[in-house]
């Protein structure tokens, strides 16, 4: 029985974390946008606080309004908690473990990567945001389905599961700390 190389284990672990992070952030942005409509546009600072990004965010932006927060979490490729960054990192990890994953898994990540990379400020504006977040979540859930259906149940599977549930637990504790 061949054992998984540590660099592959790390890539599988982080691939899962990044994909889970994308789904979490898109869900938080969508929910915040819904509540912000009821509160006259307030409430965007909570997204920054949930992700513990106050220092990084306020180094680039003066206020936590809808435009700056959405740009920071959807378009900013230098922000390690953004969807843009997470998807690029997930794709790079998938590329590294290309021999371990299915064609479907690679294709789905690749298509999602290019779609997110092409986003503009118009694409993340209020009238389109909810649909965009829903599409991102659906893409992440499609990825999960592909993983469930095509990923071998070996050591790589355990590292994938570990990464996925670690990110989920981390996000849960962040939400509990803020709310």
N, C-alpha and C positions, 0 to 999 in steps of 0.2 A: 504494500500500500504506500503510495507516494504522499508525502506530507506537503502542506501548503507553505510556500516560502513566506517569510515574515513581511516582505515588501508587498506581496500580493494580499496577504491578510489585512494589512493596513489599508490598501486601496479598496478592498471590498468593504471594510468597516466604514471608511469615509464616504464611499459611494452611497451607502445606505443612509448615513447621517445627513448628507447634503440633500438627497431626495426627500427625506422626511422633513428637513428644514424648509425646503421650498413649499411643501404643502402647508406646513404650520404658518409660515409667514403670509402666504396668500390668504389663508383663512382669517388670520388676525387683521390683515388689511381690509378684507371684505366686511368683517363684523364692525370694525372701527368706522368704516365709511358709512355703514348703515346707522350706527349710533350718532355719528357726527351730524347727519342730516337732522336728527331730532334735537341736537344741542347747539345748533347754529355754527357748526364747523369746529367746535372745540373737541378735545379728547385725543388729538393726534400725538400729544406728548407721551401718552401711555404706551404707544407702540415702541417708542424709543426707550422708555424705561423698562419695558418687558424684556427687551434684548440687551439691556445694560450698555447702550450705545450713546449715552449722553455726551461724553467727552468727544468722541469721534464725530457725532452729529453736529454739535454746536461749534466745532472747529470749522465746519463748512457752511453752516446755516445759522441765521440769526433767530428764527422762530420755528417752532414745530407746527407748521400748518400743513394742510392737505398736500399742496404741491411739493413742498420740500421733503416731507416724510415719504410720499409715494415715489418721488425721484430717488431718494436715498435707498429705499428698499427694493425698488424694481429695476432701476436703470444704472445705478452706481456700481460699476465693475470693480472698484477698489474697496468697497465696503464688504468685509468678510461675512456679514450677515445678510447681504442682499441676495435676491433671487438670481440676479445676473451673475454674481460671483459664485454662488452655490452651484448653479447649473454648469458653469464653465469648469469648476473643480470636479463636479460629479462626472462630467464627460471625460476629463483628463484621467481620472481614476479608472473609468470604464475602458478607456483606450489602453491603459497599462495592463489591465486584466482581460484584454480582448479575447485571449485564448480560453478563458474560463466562462465567458458569458455567451448567451445565444445571439444569433443574428438579429432576432426580434428585439432583444433587450438593447443591443447597440443601436439599432435603427431608431427605436423610440426615443432614446436619450439624444441621439444626434438631431432628429427632427425637432424635438423640443428645444434643444440648444439653439439651433438656427432661428427658430421662431422667436424665442425670448431675446436673442441678440439683436433682432431687427426692431424691437419695440422703440417707440418714440414717445415724447411727452404727450402727443395727441392720443396715443393708444392707451395711456394710463389716466386720462381725464375722467372726471366724475361720471359722465354718462356711459362710459365704456368699462369702467373699473370692475364692476360686479361681474360682468361677463368674462373679463380677462382673468379675474381671480378664480372664477368657476372653471374656466378652461385649464388653468394651471393645476388646480386640484384634480381635475379629471385626468390630466396627463400623468400626474403623480400616481393616481390610483390605477391607471392603465399600466404604468411601470410596475407597480406592486403586483398586479395580476400576471404580468409577463414573468416577473421574478418567481412568483408562486408556481407558474406552469412550466417554466423552462430551466430553472436553476437547480443543478444537482444538489442533493442533500448530503453534502460532505462537509469538510472543514470550512470551506468558503461560505457555505450556507450559514454556519454557526456565527461566523464573523459578520456576515451581512445582518443577521438577526440581532446580534449584539449591538451593532452600530445603529440600527433602526430604533431599538428600544432604549438605548442610551440617549439618543436625541429626543425621543418622546418623553422620557423621564426628566431630562434637562429642561425641556419646554414647560412641562407641568410644574416643576418647582419654580420657574421664572414667573409663571402666571399666578401661582399661589403667593409668591413674594409681593407682587404688585397689587393684586386684587384681594 
